[in-house]
Amino acid sequence: MDSETFCRELLPARDRMFRLALCLLGDEAEAEDAVQDVLERLWSRRGDLGRYGNLEAMAVITVRNFCLDRLRAKGSRLKREEKVRAKAESESDIHTPVEMRDMGRIAGELISALPEKQRLVMHLRDVEGYEMEEIAVITDMDAAAVRVTLSRARKTIREKLQKIIDYGNE
């Protein structure tokens, strides 16, 4: 694969790769580094890339694996959740209604507390807009398992948000 084909096929996926890395790592600088590292690895293996049917899906899978490896190495799930909380608190805007800001923060915390697969599937579907079949390929799950995982994630978030909203209204 030459540089022109590489740029044409993989660089348009850079934003999606970044958003996924940011979702998993919780830090913009780390996410940028992860995407850059993955692109460098893909460039070094450019001779083998022609055998993949969907280069974007392969790149996203590579980013996912790279980020998960990084998280496992650091054991940073708690650190990531603390960063998300700190970022939400530091970005508070006095012009935003308090309830909306709090609900966004709470929803973010609930999503962060989901099991890894549920959080990943929810991000790929609801944020990135991937189709179920694409998510199945990216996550190495079958399409039915993706649907169940997404359904369970949404149900968990819905139920927990409803409990928070109903608290004190009984």
C-alpha positions as CSV (number, residue, x, y, z in Angstrom):
1,M,0.0,0.0,0.0
2,D,1.4,3.4,-1.0
3,S,1.2,6.6,1.1
4,E,-1.6,8.0,-1.0
5,T,-3.8,4.9,-0.5
6,F,-3.0,4.9,3.2
7,C,-4.0,8.5,3.6
8,R,-7.2,8.1,1.5
9,E,-8.3,4.9,3.4
10,L,-7.2,5.4,7.0
11,L,-6.8,9.1,7.8
12,P,-10.6,9.8,7.4
13,A,-11.1,7.3,10.2
14,R,-8.8,9.3,12.5
15,D,-11.6,11.2,14.3
16,R,-13.5,8.0,15.0
17,M,-10.3,6.4,16.3
18,F,-9.7,9.4,18.5
19,R,-13.2,9.4,20.0
20,L,-13.0,5.7,20.8
21,A,-9.6,6.1,22.3
22,L,-10.9,9.1,24.4
23,C,-13.9,7.1,25.5
24,L,-11.7,4.3,26.7
25,L,-8.7,6.2,28.1
26,G,-10.5,9.3,29.3
27,D,-7.6,11.7,28.5
28,E,-7.2,13.7,25.3
29,A,-3.4,13.6,25.3
30,E,-3.4,9.9,25.9
31,A,-6.0,9.3,23.2
32,E,-4.0,11.4,20.7
33,D,-0.9,9.4,21.5
34,A,-2.8,6.1,21.1
35,V,-4.1,7.1,17.7
36,Q,-0.7,8.2,16.6
37,D,0.9,5.0,17.8
38,V,-1.7,2.9,16.0
39,L,-1.3,4.8,12.8
40,E,2.4,4.4,13.0
41,R,2.0,0.6,13.5
42,L,-0.4,0.4,10.6
43,W,2.0,2.4,8.4
44,S,4.8,0.0,9.3
45,R,2.5,-2.9,8.3
46,R,1.1,-1.2,5.2
47,G,2.3,-4.1,3.0
48,D,-0.2,-6.4,4.8
49,L,-3.2,-4.0,4.9
50,G,-4.4,-5.0,1.4
51,R,-5.8,-8.3,2.7
52,Y,-8.3,-6.5,5.0
53,G,-11.7,-5.8,3.5
54,N,-12.6,-2.9,5.7
55,L,-9.6,-0.9,6.7
56,E,-11.6,1.5,8.9
57,A,-13.0,-1.4,11.0
58,M,-9.5,-2.9,11.3
59,A,-8.1,0.4,12.4
60,V,-10.8,0.9,15.0
61,I,-10.3,-2.7,16.3
62,T,-6.6,-1.9,16.6
63,V,-7.2,1.3,18.5
64,R,-9.6,-0.6,20.9
65,N,-7.0,-3.3,21.5
66,F,-4.2,-0.8,22.0
67,C,-6.2,1.2,24.5
68,L,-7.4,-1.8,26.4
69,D,-3.8,-3.0,26.6
70,R,-2.8,0.4,27.9
71,L,-5.6,0.3,30.5
72,R,-4.7,-3.1,31.7
73,A,-1.1,-2.2,32.0
74,K,-1.8,0.8,34.1
75,G,-4.8,-0.6,36.0
76,S,-6.3,2.9,35.6
77,R,-10.0,2.3,35.6
78,L,-10.3,4.3,38.9
79,K,-8.0,7.0,37.7
80,R,-10.0,7.4,34.5
81,E,-13.3,7.7,36.4
82,E,-11.7,10.3,38.7
83,K,-10.5,12.3,35.7
84,V,-14.0,12.2,34.2
85,R,-15.5,13.4,37.4
86,A,-12.8,16.2,37.8
87,K,-13.2,17.3,34.2
88,A,-17.0,17.5,34.6
89,E,-16.7,19.6,37.7
90,S,-14.0,21.9,36.2
91,E,-16.0,22.5,33.1
92,S,-19.1,23.7,34.9
93,D,-20.7,26.7,33.2
94,I,-22.6,29.1,35.3
95,H,-25.0,29.7,32.4
96,T,-26.0,26.1,32.2
97,P,-28.9,25.1,34.4
98,V,-27.6,23.2,37.4
99,E,-30.0,20.3,36.9
100,M,-28.8,19.7,33.3
101,R,-25.1,19.9,34.3
102,D,-25.7,17.5,37.2
103,M,-27.7,15.1,35.1
104,G,-25.0,15.1,32.4
105,R,-22.4,14.4,35.1
106,I,-24.5,11.7,36.7
107,A,-25.1,10.1,33.3
108,G,-21.4,10.2,32.5
109,E,-20.6,8.5,35.9
110,L,-23.3,5.8,35.3
111,I,-21.9,5.1,31.8
112,S,-18.3,5.0,33.2
113,A,-19.5,2.4,35.8
114,L,-20.9,0.1,33.1
115,P,-18.9,-3.1,32.4
116,E,-16.2,-2.6,29.8
117,K,-18.1,-4.4,27.0
118,Q,-21.4,-2.6,27.6
119,R,-19.6,0.8,27.7
120,L,-17.7,0.0,24.5
121,V,-20.8,-1.2,22.6
122,M,-22.9,1.8,23.8
123,H,-20.1,4.2,22.7
124,L,-19.8,2.5,19.3
125,R,-23.5,2.6,18.6
126,D,-24.8,5.7,20.3
127,V,-21.8,8.0,19.9
128,E,-20.1,6.7,16.8
129,G,-23.2,5.5,15.0
130,Y,-21.9,2.1,13.9
131,E,-24.3,-0.5,12.7
132,M,-24.8,-3.6,14.8
133,E,-22.9,-5.8,12.3
134,E,-20.0,-3.4,12.3
135,I,-19.9,-3.4,16.1
136,A,-20.0,-7.2,16.0
137,V,-16.8,-7.2,13.9
138,I,-15.1,-4.5,16.0
139,T,-15.9,-6.2,19.3
140,D,-15.5,-9.8,18.1
141,M,-19.1,-10.6,19.2
142,D,-22.0,-12.0,17.2
143,A,-24.7,-9.5,16.2
144,A,-27.2,-11.0,18.7
145,A,-24.8,-10.6,21.6
146,V,-24.2,-7.0,20.5
147,R,-27.9,-6.3,20.6
148,V,-28.3,-7.9,24.1
149,T,-25.2,-6.0,25.4
150,L,-26.5,-2.7,24.2
151,S,-30.0,-3.4,25.5
152,R,-28.6,-4.2,28.9
153,A,-26.4,-1.2,29.0
154,R,-29.3,1.1,28.1
155,K,-31.6,-0.5,30.6
156,T,-29.1,-0.2,33.4
157,I,-28.6,3.5,32.6
158,R,-32.3,4.1,32.3
159,E,-33.2,2.4,35.6
160,K,-30.4,4.1,37.6
161,L,-31.3,7.5,36.2
162,Q,-35.0,6.9,37.0
163,K,-34.1,6.0,40.6
164,I,-32.1,9.2,40.9
165,I,-34.9,11.3,39.4
166,D,-37.6,9.7,41.5
167,Y,-35.6,10.0,44.7
168,G,-37.5,12.3,47.1
169,N,-40.6,12.4,44.9
170,E,-42.3,9.5,46.7
